[in-house]
């Protein structure tokens, strides 16, 4: 019997190469998944802020002013900002019609809230992106009636 006929199975080197290839593919998949999650959360933030801006525009059309606040985290427990009504942000149990938003959006991550600050003639909603978006690089942004920028001004 020749030695080549007795040789069956894999060598340790072949097994290590296969494990290395699988590890490399798994690493690439995890990195791609992480990047997709960042982009998905940023898209959710931008969508939430657009919804808030639309509701605030409806409020402006009815009241010719915005809800006044020195600063509040929208939707955070204890802040009584779960819904948006004609009287401004309120607790869900105290909501009276008309209701512009039956549920004020909160950030996509745990304990992430949008920060609202407003006066009769303007507002700003603070939020932060994690990756590059149509707004620019990952950074803190402020939404206003006139658009979204990086200036914390009530306009």
Backbone bond lengths (Angstrom), bond angles and torsions (degrees), N, CA, C in turn:
res aa  C-N    CA-C-N  psi(-1)  N-CA   C-N-CA  omega(-1)  CA-C   N-CA-C  phi
1 X - - - 1.439 - - 1.518 109.28 -
2 X 1.300 115.64 134.28 1.459 118.62 -179.90 1.525 110.06 -82.69
3 X 1.342 115.10 160.94 1.473 120.05 -178.55 1.516 111.91 -69.10
4 X 1.321 117.62 -27.33 1.468 119.18 179.87 1.528 111.57 -71.90
5 X 1.325 117.13 -27.21 1.460 120.30 178.43 1.527 111.02 -74.11
6 X 1.330 117.99 -28.20 1.456 121.79 179.46 1.517 112.78 -80.15
7 X 1.305 117.81 -21.81 1.466 121.92 -175.19 1.520 109.74 -79.07
8 X 1.333 116.00 114.50 1.454 121.46 177.75 1.510 107.82 -135.31
9 X 1.355 117.40 157.18 1.462 121.22 177.84 1.519 111.83 89.44
10 X 1.319 114.32 -165.72 1.463 120.99 -176.32 1.518 109.81 -112.76
11 X 1.307 113.89 151.23 1.469 118.67 173.91 1.526 108.23 -83.78
12 X 1.307 116.60 164.37 1.469 120.91 178.42 1.517 110.40 -61.71
13 X 1.306 117.95 -37.36 1.465 121.72 178.93 1.522 110.97 -62.56
14 X 1.311 117.74 -42.79 1.465 120.64 178.61 1.529 111.28 -64.23
15 X 1.312 117.23 -41.09 1.461 120.97 178.67 1.525 110.71 -64.18
16 X 1.328 117.24 -42.21 1.471 120.92 178.66 1.523 111.61 -63.58
17 X 1.303 117.40 -38.30 1.470 121.05 178.61 1.532 110.29 -65.22
18 X 1.323 117.44 -42.76 1.462 120.77 178.64 1.530 110.31 -63.71
19 X 1.331 117.62 -43.90 1.467 121.22 178.05 1.520 110.44 -61.66
20 X 1.317 118.11 -41.05 1.462 122.25 178.84 1.531 111.33 -62.92
21 X 1.309 117.23 -42.11 1.467 120.86 178.97 1.535 110.26 -64.83
22 X 1.324 117.38 -44.64 1.472 120.08 177.14 1.526 111.41 -62.21
23 X 1.311 118.03 -40.64 1.470 121.20 179.04 1.518 110.61 -63.48
24 X 1.317 117.04 -41.37 1.462 121.39 178.94 1.531 110.69 -64.11
25 X 1.317 117.33 -44.63 1.466 120.64 178.44 1.529 111.42 -64.65
26 X 1.317 118.08 -39.64 1.460 121.44 178.40 1.527 110.73 -64.95
27 X 1.315 117.55 -40.66 1.466 121.53 178.46 1.525 110.67 -62.59
28 X 1.312 116.87 -44.65 1.469 120.50 178.69 1.525 111.07 -63.50
29 X 1.309 117.82 -39.42 1.469 121.23 179.14 1.529 110.61 -65.50
30 X 1.325 117.59 -41.74 1.466 121.00 179.71 1.515 111.14 -65.65
31 X 1.326 117.67 -42.32 1.464 120.88 178.08 1.529 111.41 -63.60
32 X 1.300 116.71 -40.45 1.464 120.79 178.35 1.525 110.80 -65.99
33 X 1.318 116.91 -40.52 1.460 121.30 178.71 1.529 110.57 -64.66
34 X 1.318 117.60 -41.57 1.464 121.69 178.88 1.525 110.72 -61.25
35 X 1.308 116.44 -45.22 1.462 121.28 179.57 1.537 110.58 -62.48
36 X 1.316 116.51 -40.70 1.471 120.27 178.55 1.520 111.10 -64.80
37 X 1.322 117.16 -39.31 1.469 120.39 178.72 1.526 111.27 -65.16
38 X 1.330 117.21 -40.44 1.464 120.26 177.59 1.521 110.53 -60.28
39 X 1.326 116.24 -47.42 1.468 120.61 -179.57 1.526 111.38 -64.23
40 X 1.327 117.09 -38.37 1.463 120.81 178.79 1.528 110.86 -64.95
41 X 1.339 117.89 -43.31 1.463 120.22 178.71 1.526 111.02 -65.43
42 X 1.326 117.72 -38.93 1.464 119.95 177.86 1.526 111.32 -65.59
43 X 1.316 116.97 -39.51 1.468 119.88 176.86 1.527 110.44 -62.53
44 X 1.335 116.96 -38.57 1.463 120.97 177.51 1.526 110.60 -64.29
45 X 1.329 117.29 -41.96 1.475 120.88 179.13 1.531 110.72 -61.46
46 X 1.304 116.54 -46.97 1.462 120.67 -178.42 1.527 109.95 -64.21
47 X 1.322 117.31 -40.14 1.462 121.17 176.72 1.529 110.93 -63.28
48 X 1.323 117.34 -45.06 1.468 121.38 178.91 1.523 111.42 -59.55
49 X 1.312 116.43 -44.76 1.464 120.78 -178.73 1.526 110.12 -66.21
50 X 1.320 117.95 -36.72 1.461 121.34 176.67 1.526 110.43 -63.74
51 X 1.320 117.10 -41.64 1.463 121.12 177.12 1.523 110.82 -62.58
52 X 1.331 117.10 -43.99 1.470 120.93 178.09 1.524 111.32 -62.57
53 X 1.322 116.90 -43.15 1.468 120.63 179.84 1.530 110.65 -62.76
54 X 1.332 117.73 -39.08 1.455 121.76 179.20 1.531 110.47 -64.68
55 X 1.335 116.35 -44.68 1.466 119.98 178.82 1.527 110.84 -64.27
56 X 1.324 117.41 -38.87 1.463 120.58 178.42 1.532 111.16 -67.32
57 X 1.333 116.70 -33.07 1.468 119.92 175.69 1.521 110.90 -66.00
58 X 1.316 117.28 -40.77 1.463 120.66 176.85 1.526 110.23 -63.38
59 X 1.319 116.89 -40.67 1.459 121.83 177.58 1.528 109.72 -60.77
60 X 1.334 116.76 -44.14 1.460 121.90 179.61 1.522 111.14 -61.16
61 X 1.326 117.23 -42.41 1.457 120.86 -179.74 1.524 112.02 -61.75
62 X 1.323 116.50 -34.07 1.454 120.15 -179.46 1.533 112.52 -84.18
63 X 1.312 117.48 -38.96 1.473 121.42 -171.59 1.537 114.61 -107.64
64 X 1.307 118.17 -14.16 1.469 123.92 -175.26 1.533 111.33 58.23
65 X 1.323 115.98 31.53 1.467 122.66 174.01 1.527 107.66 -163.01
66 X 1.319 115.07 169.37 1.461 120.88 176.65 1.525 109.08 -108.89
67 X 1.337 118.35 159.65 1.466 120.07 177.21 1.528 110.38 -63.03
68 X 1.313 116.69 131.02 1.463 121.04 -179.94 1.522 110.03 -84.49
69 X 1.339 115.26 135.36 1.460 121.11 177.52 1.519 108.64 -162.20
70 X 1.322 115.37 137.38 1.459 120.28 175.89 1.512 112.50 -74.90
71 X 1.298 117.10 -11.72 1.456 122.49 179.05 1.512 111.09 142.25
72 X 1.316 116.59 126.03 1.458 121.39 -179.66 1.526 108.50 -149.88
73 X 1.326 116.34 144.06 1.462 121.73 174.66 1.522 108.60 -84.57
74 X 1.299 116.81 112.17 1.467 121.68 -174.88 1.526 111.48 -65.83
75 X 1.326 115.89 127.88 1.452 121.95 177.18 1.518 115.34 81.22
76 X 1.319 118.49 -4.10 1.457 120.66 -179.36 1.525 110.26 -71.08
77 X 1.334 118.25 135.35 1.465 119.86 178.52 1.531 111.38 -55.17
78 X 1.326 114.95 136.34 1.455 120.15 179.04 1.510 114.56 91.82
79 X 1.336 118.05 -8.83 1.462 120.48 -179.31 1.531 112.24 -97.38
80 X 1.320 117.96 -7.22 1.464 122.84 -179.25 1.525 111.99 54.53
81 X 1.325 115.84 47.85 1.465 121.28 179.67 1.529 110.83 -127.78
82 X 1.319 117.73 39.68 1.463 120.35 -176.83 1.535 112.92 -78.82
83 X 1.334 117.95 -28.14 1.467 121.93 179.71 1.530 108.92 -130.19
84 X 1.338 114.93 162.61 1.458 120.59 179.20 1.523 107.67 -121.73
85 X 1.319 116.39 115.16 1.466 122.30 -175.38 1.528 109.67 -119.79
86 X 1.329 115.54 -176.07 1.465 121.31 177.85 1.524 111.40 -66.22
87 X 1.326 116.95 -15.82 1.465 120.79 176.71 1.518 111.85 -96.08
88 X 1.327 118.12 4.31 1.457 122.95 -179.09 1.516 110.69 104.19
89 X 1.325 115.85 -159.64 1.459 120.63 178.82 1.523 108.46 -74.15
90 X 1.337 115.73 136.94 1.464 119.87 -175.70 1.521 110.08 -147.69
91 X 1.334 114.73 166.14 1.455 120.55 173.57 1.530 108.86 -71.30
92 X 1.303 117.43 148.87 1.466 121.43 -177.22 1.528 111.54 -59.40
93 X 1.310 117.44 -37.38 1.470 120.58 -177.69 1.525 112.47 -72.05
94 X 1.350 117.68 -17.85 1.465 121.80 -178.27 1.525 112.97 -104.34
95 X 1.320 117.35 5.27 1.461 121.66 -174.18 1.522 111.57 -68.43
96 X 1.338 114.91 131.40 1.459 121.84 176.76 1.527 108.01 -122.60
97 X 1.323 117.45 143.09 1.465 120.46 -179.82 1.524 111.64 -63.80
98 X 1.314 118.74 153.87 1.453 126.78 -3.03 1.530 111.68 -76.91
99 X 1.318 114.48 146.89 1.468 121.26 178.99 1.525 107.76 -109.81
100 X 1.329 116.07 119.62 1.469 121.42 -179.74 1.523 111.36 -82.44
101 X 1.325 116.44 -37.27 1.463 121.99 177.11 1.527 108.79 -135.00
102 X 1.323 118.48 114.25 1.460 119.55 179.28 1.527 112.63 -71.59
103 X 1.340 116.75 -18.43 1.462 121.56 176.64 1.524 108.17 -145.27
104 X 1.311 116.26 114.85 1.466 120.43 178.14 1.524 108.06 -72.35
105 X 1.345 118.25 126.76 1.462 119.60 -178.58 1.526 112.40 -67.21
106 X 1.324 114.58 146.44 1.462 121.33 174.82 1.524 107.84 -120.56
107 X 1.310 117.27 166.15 1.460 121.58 -177.62 1.520 113.03 -60.82
108 X 1.340 116.74 156.16 1.462 120.97 -176.56 1.529 114.45 -73.65
109 X 1.321 118.55 -17.38 1.463 120.89 178.39 1.523 110.07 -96.33
110 X 1.301 117.02 159.74 1.454 123.04 179.53 1.528 109.93 -59.59
111 X 1.318 116.51 131.61 1.474 123.65 179.71 1.527 113.37 59.87
112 X 1.316 117.50 32.56 1.466 121.74 175.56 1.526 107.84 -108.22
113 X 1.320 115.67 125.90 1.463 121.29 -178.08 1.516 109.40 -130.52
114 X 1.338 115.52 155.77 1.451 120.82 174.95 1.523 107.77 -90.05
115 X 1.298 116.68 135.66 1.470 121.72 -176.94 1.522 109.24 -96.21
116 X 1.343 116.64 117.65 1.462 122.59 179.43 1.517 109.33 -103.83
117 X 1.324 115.29 134.48 1.460 122.39 173.09 1.510 106.05 -137.91
118 X 1.342 117.01 128.67 1.451 117.93 -175.57 1.509 114.52 -150.75
119 X 1.307 113.70 159.32 1.461 123.80 174.55 1.525 106.19 -135.54
120 X 1.316 117.07 177.23 1.460 121.08 -176.40 1.533 112.49 -58.32
121 X 1.336 117.74 -33.28 1.466 120.14 -174.71 1.527 114.91 -103.89
122 X 1.324 118.85 3.39 1.464 119.49 179.27 1.514 112.71 -178.18
123 X 1.329 115.08 172.08 1.461 120.83 179.91 1.514 109.67 -153.14
124 X 1.317 115.82 166.12 1.457 121.83 169.42 1.527 107.91 -141.51
125 X 1.318 115.33 140.31 1.460 122.65 176.90 1.518 106.63 -120.18
126 X 1.318 116.48 116.93 1.465 122.00 -177.59 1.525 109.87 -89.14
127 X 1.334 115.33 134.84 1.462 121.56 172.83 1.519 108.01 -151.63
128 X 1.332 116.47 162.10 1.460 121.02 -176.14 1.519 109.92 -130.44
129 X 1.336 116.13 133.55 1.455 121.20 177.40 1.529 109.66 -94.60
130 X 1.332 115.48 158.18 1.466 121.34 -178.58 1.523 112.95 -107.93
131 X 1.314 116.98 -14.79 1.463 120.62 -178.34 1.526 108.34 -143.35
132 X 1.304 116.30 177.32 1.462 120.32 178.84 1.523 109.69 -70.47
133 X 1.329 115.66 132.97 1.467 122.11 -179.59 1.519 108.73 -129.58
134 X 1.317 116.34 -173.07 1.456 120.61 175.84 1.531 111.08 -66.00
135 X 1.337 116.47 -18.68 1.467 120.62 178.39 1.529 111.78 -79.83
136 X 1.309 117.34 -24.58 1.466 122.02 -177.58 1.517 110.17 138.10
137 X 1.339 115.00 -159.89 1.456 120.61 -178.87 1.524 110.89 -69.54
138 X 1.327 116.40 166.17 1.463 121.89 177.96 1.517 108.93 -56.91
139 X 1.345 115.74 124.41 1.457 119.62 -175.05 1.527 108.74 -170.79
140 X 1.326 115.40 178.91 1.460 122.07 173.74 1.523 107.97 -89.07
141 X 1.333 116.16 133.51 1.455 121.77 179.86 1.530 109.72 -127.62
142 X 1.325 114.79 159.40 1.465 121.74 179.17 1.524 108.32 -128.86
143 X 1.327 115.60 128.41 1.459 121.12 177.26 1.520 109.16 -96.24
144 X 1.318 116.00 138.49 1.464 123.23 179.06 1.528 107.52 -133.33
145 X 1.303 116.50 174.94 1.461 120.26 176.27 1.526 110.63 -62.35
146 X 1.335 117.08 -30.49 1.463 121.10 -176.88 1.526 113.62 -88.44
147 X 1.329 118.78 -7.87 1.454 120.49 179.72 1.522 111.81 148.44
148 X 1.335 114.84 -161.23 1.459 121.70 -179.45 1.522 108.08 -124.38
149 X 1.335 116.32 130.14 1.455 121.38 177.82 1.520 109.31 -149.19
150 X 1.328 116.74 -166.01 1.452 121.25 -178.70 1.523 112.50 -107.93
151 X 1.321 117.27 19.95 1.464 121.39 -179.44 1.525 109.78 -106.90
152 X 1.332 114.82 125.95 1.466 120.49 179.04 1.519 109.42 -85.07
153 X 1.317 115.54 76.07 1.467 121.76 179.30 1.521 108.12 -129.47
154 X 1.293 115.17 146.35 1.464 120.16 175.09 1.511 108.27 -85.83
155 X 1.320 116.35 104.66 1.463 120.03 -179.59 1.497 111.11 -142.55
